[in-house]
Amino acid sequence: MRRKIVAGNWKMNKNVIEAQQLMTQLLEYTMSNKANCEVWIAPPALYLMMAKDVFENDEIGVFAQDISTHESGAYTGEISVDMLESIDAEGTLIGHSERRQYHGENDESCNKKVKLALDRGLIPVYCNGETLDQRKAGQHFDVVKTQTETALFTLSAEEIKKVVIAYEPVWAIGTGETATPEQAQEIHAHIRGIIAEKYGQEVADEVSILYGGSVKPDNAKEIFSQPDIDGGLIGGAALKVEDFSKIIEGFN
């Protein structure tokens, strides 16, 4: 059985009081509602230890938004896998489209980060996806194939089963645009097929692939019902417990 996951990426939002309020609301929600999926959040790095304190019984998984390609050293502003391991964080996002767009992230660096995370027992949530220009040019299948192979195909079969992939159509992030459930399913099936070609269908069937393109309360159920979509990486809607909870309930 593949993991079913709803993960909230808070990005650079919430001051410390707002962050604590949202975490407390999420804790209260999880205590009174049984989710049919795993629930994760990736708050700003400043709030990771707070999140581990609030969710002390692992009611919600706590993830970083990024890690360094280096294990330690003179890398101002970076977070290492050792730091995450030391606070018992569950894992980290890797290769988010905004890291690619604004910070020069590429799939070679993603490959290093994925391996570092796995070596420390952390769950890497590897993000890939095409831009609007690439989609319009009909390059989306090739783009996602190259991204997946470059970032992940140095892993063993046992290692890749521990990776969670988040497909993000970059043109649908924060734009209000959403791929249709059929478009999302088509790419998810394509990604699973790429993995199956390399590692076999049995391995591919164990890899959870999340959809990361403007999932909302009113479309979550239909998106999550697609056979190769195992949940969502949620942006803006993860910042309000009313919206995030309704998306979680898309698995009910």
C-alpha positions, 0 to 999 in steps of 0.5 A: 500500500502506498502512503496517502499524504497531504502535506502543507508547504507554508513557504515564507508565511506567518509570524511566530504568534500566527505560526503557533496559532495555526499549529495549535489549531491543526493539533486540535483538528487531528485530535478530534478528526481521524484522517485517512491519510498522513498529514505533514507540514513544512513550516519556515525553518525558524518554527521547526522546533516549535512544531516538534514541540506542538506535535510531540506525539507525531500527530503531524509530520514536520518537514523542512522546506530545503536542506544544504547539499553540504553536511556541515561547514561555513555555509551561512543560512543553510540547514543540514541534514544533521540539524534536522535529524537532531530535532527528529524532523521527519524529512524535507522538501527538495527541489521546490519550483521556487527554489529552482526559480529564485535560488538556482536549484537544479536536479544535480543538487537535488540528487545530492540532497536526496541522498543526504536525506536518505542516508540520515533516515529522513524522507525526501519530498522531491519536487518536479514539474514543467513551466507554462512554456514547456507545457505549451511546447508539448515538452512536459513529458520529456522535462519530467522524465529528465528531472526524475532520472537526473535527481533519482536514478542513482538510487537503489530500488530500496532507496527510491521506495522511500522517496516521495515525489511531488509533481508541480505543474509550475504554471498552476502554482499560486496562479489559481490555474489547476491542471484537470484531474485527468491532466494530473493523472496523466503526468503521475502515471507517466512518472510512475511509468518512468520509475517502472522502466528503471526499477520494475513495476513492483517498486514503482507501485510503492512510490507515493506521488503527490500533486502540487498544483493549486489543490483546493477544498472543492477539487481535492476529492476528485484529484485524490481519486485518480489512481496514480495520485497519492495526495497533495503538496498544498501551498496557500490553502495550508495556511488556513486550518478550515481549508487544509482540513477540508483538503485532508478530508478529500481522502474520506 
